[in-house]
Amino acid sequence: GICGERAYCDDNHRLISESIRYISQNLGAELRLDSLARAVNMSKNSYLYWFRHFVGVSPYSYIQSMRILRAVEMLRNSSASVMQIAFECGFNSTVSFNKMFKKIMGCTPTELRTAYFLDLLS
């Protein structure tokens, strides 16, 4: 009945929440779908289904967005180079980082940092 299904749903919610916590703590590492799914004892398809069900986006989109948000924080609060920040946030190259950053934020990392510091001065 519904009770069994509810427990199944709650269990998957708990597993995806655990996975999200893991992702947040390991944004700088290589996060692969198969190992994320394996870590919570799900098949890749199940993991994709439940992740999208609870989060509303694919694991890939979620991870990229979280990495960019972390990068924004670092661009504002550290003097690390864009290249350092890109690697610390789990990107393999500044080219892929800049592209994803611009897609999500609408500007380049350097533009964001410049605008932020100009704003502080005014």
Buried (B, 14 or more C-beta within 10 A) or exposed (E): EEEEEEEEBEEBEEBBEEBBEBBEEEBEEEBEBEEBBEEBEBEEEBBBEBBBEBBEEEBEBBBBEBBBBBBBEBBEEEEBEBEEBBBBBBBEEBEEBBEBBBEBBEEBBEBBBEEEEEEEEE
